[in-house]
Amino acid sequence: MQHLLQVISTVCLQEDGEIKIEYEVVKETGPEHDKTYEVVVKANNKILGQGVGKSKKEAEHFCSASS
């Protein structure tokens, strides 16, 4: 996952010199004890990937793998 973030950073840096990479939880479903999270990864407010997981960290991992 760290390698992917470096690639995203490099691409965005080449575009305009500044990068802002962030993960955003866009949806939470299920009861408190069994939530599912949907997360998107953005670079300079451009969505590059999306993932779903049983934890925010797992969703972020799948998100990075999909971009």
PAZAPA-4460 file (N, C-alpha, C; in steps of 0.05 Angstrom, whole numbers, plus 32768, in hexadecimal, padded with zeros to 4 digits):
% residues 67
    n_x    n_y    n_z   ca_x   ca_y   ca_z    c_x    c_y    c_z   seq   type   mol
   8010   7FE8   8000   8000   8000   8000   8012   8019   8000     1      M     A
   8027   8019   800F   8039   8031   8010   8044   8037   7FF4     2      Q     A
   804B   8022   7FE5   8055   8027   7FCA   8041   8035   7FB9     3      H     A
   8028   802C   7FBB   8012   8038   7FAB   800F   8056   7FB2     4      L     A
   8011   805C   7FCB   800E   8078   7FD3   8026   8089   7FC8     5      L     A
   803D   807D   7FC6   8054   808B   7FBA   804F   8090   7F9D     6      Q     A
   8043   807C   7F8F   803D   8080   7F72   8028   8095   7F6F     7      V     A
   8013   8095   7F7F   7FFF   80A9   7F7D   800B   80C5   7F82     8      I     A
   801C   80C7   7F97   8029   80E0   7F9D   8039   80EA   7F86     9      S     A
   8048   80D9   7F79   8059   80E0   7F63   8049   80EB   7F4B    10      T     A
   8033   80DC   7F45   8022   80E5   7F2F   8016   8100   7F34    11      V     A
   800B   8103   7F4C   7FFF   811D   7F53   8013   8134   7F54    12      C     A
   802B   812E   7F5E   8040   8142   7F60   8047   814B   7F44    13      L     A
   8048   8138   7F31   804F   813F   7F15   8039   8152   7F09    14      Q     A
   8021   814E   7F11   800B   815E   7F05   800C   817B   7F0D    15      E     A
   800E   8181   7F27   800C   819D   7F2F   801E   81A5   7F46    16      D     A
   8030   8193   7F4F   8043   819B   7F63   803A   8198   7F80    17      G     A
   8021   8194   7F85   8017   8191   7FA0   8005   8178   7FA1    18      E     A
   8007   8169   7FB7   7FF7   8152   7FBA   7FE9   8151   7FD5    19      I     A
   7FD0   8147   7FD4   7FC2   8143   7FED   7FB4   8128   7FEA    20      K     A
   7FBE   8114   7FF7   7FB3   80F9   7FF6   7FA3   80F5   800F    21      I     A
   7F8A   80EC   800C   7F79   80E7   8023   7F66   80D0   801E    22      E     A
   7F5F   80C2   8034   7F4B   80AE   8034   7F32   80BA   8040    23      Y     A
   7F1B   80B3   8034   7F01   80BD   803E   7EED   80A7   8041    24      E     A
   7EE2   80A4   8058   7ECD   8090   805C   7EB3   809C   8050    25      V     A
   7EA9   808F   803C   7E91   8099   802E   7E77   808B   8036    26      V     A
   7E7A   8074   8044   7E62   8065   804C   7E69   8052   8062    27      K     A
   7E58   8051   8076   7E5A   803D   808C   7E3F   802F   808D    28      E     A
   7E40   8014   808D   7E27   8005   808E   7E2A   7FEF   80A4    29      T     A
   7E13   7FE7   80AE   7E13   7FD1   80C2   7E11   7FDC   80DE    30      G     A
   7E0C   7FC9   80F1   7E0B   7FD1   810D   7E26   7FD8   8118    31      P     A
   7E27   7FE6   812E   7E40   7FF0   813A   7E55   7FDA   813E    32      E     A
   7E4C   7FC2   8145   7E5F   7FAC   814A   7E68   7F9D   8131    33      H     A
   7E5C   7FA4   811A   7E63   7F96   8101   7E61   7FA8   80E9    34      D     A
   7E6F   7FBF   80EA   7E6D   7FD3   80D5   7E7D   7FCA   80BC    35      K     A
   7E75   7FD5   80A5   7E84   7FD3   808D   7E89   7FEF   8083    36      T     A
   7EA2   7FF4   807B   7EAA   800F   8073   7EB0   8010   8055    37      Y     A
   7EA7   8025   8048   7EAE   802B   802C   7EBF   8044   802C    38      E     A
   7ED7   8042   8020   7EEB   8057   8021   7EF4   805E   8005    39      V     A
   7EF9   8077   8000   7F06   807F   7FE6   7F21   808C   7FED    40      V     A
   7F34   8089   7FDA   7F4E   8096   7FDD   7F4D   80AD   7FC8    41      V     A
   7F55   80C4   7FD1   7F56   80DC   7FBF   7F72   80E8   7FBE    42      K     A
   7F79   80F2   7FA7   7F91   8102   7FA4   7F89   811C   7F98    43      A     A
   7F8D   8131   7FA7   7F84   814C   7F9F   7F67   814C   7F98    44      N     A
   7F57   8140   7FA9   7F3A   813E   7FA6   7F30   812E   7F8E    45      N     A
   7F42   811F   7F81   7F3A   810D   7F6B   7F3A   80F1   7F75    46      K     A
   7F23   80E3   7F73   7F20   80C8   7F7D   7F30   80B5   7F6B    47      I     A
   7F42   80A6   7F78   7F53   8093   7F69   7F4D   8076   7F6F    48      L     A
   7F3E   8071   7F84   7F38   8055   7F8B   7F23   8054   7FA0    49      G     A
   7F17   803C   7FA3   7F02   8038   7FB7   7F04   801C   7FC2    50      Q     A
   7EFE   8019   7FDC   7EFF   7FFF   7FE8   7EEB   7FFB   7FFE    51      G     A
   7EE5   7FE2   8005   7ED2   7FDC   801A   7EDF   7FC8   802C    52      V     A
   7EDA   7FCB   8046   7EE6   7FB8   805A   7ED7   7FB9   8074    53      G     A
   7EDE   7FA6   8086   7ED2   7FA4   80A0   7EDE   7FB8   80B4    54      K     A
   7EF4   7FC4   80AD   7F01   7FDA   80BD   7F09   7FF0   80A9    55      S     A
   7F0D   8008   80B4   7F16   801E   80A3   7F30   8017   8096    56      K     A
   7F43   800B   80A6   7F5D   8005   809B   7F5B   7FF0   8085    57      K     A
   7F4A   7FDC   8088   7F47   7FC8   8073   7F3B   7FD4   805A    58      E     A
   7F28   7FE6   805D   7F1C   7FF4   8046   7F30   8005   8038    59      A     A
   7F41   8013   8047   7F57   8023   803B   7F6A   8012   802C    60      E     A
   7F71   7FFA   8036   7F83   7FE8   8028   7F77   7FDF   800D    61      H     A
   7F5D   7FD7   800D   7F50   7FCF   7FF4   7F4D   7FE7   7FE2    62      F     A
   7F4A   7FFE   7FED   7F48   8017   7FDE   7F61   801C   7FCE    63      C     A
   7F78   801A   7FDC   7F92   801E   7FCF   7F97   8009   7FBA    64      S     A
   7F8F   7FF1   7FBF   7F94   7FDB   7FAC   7F83   7FDE   7F93    65      A     A
   7F6C   7FEC   7F95   7F5B   7FEF   7F7E   7F63   8006   7F6C    66      S     A
   7F74   8018   7F77   7F7B   8030   7F67   7F94   802A   7F55    67      S     A
***
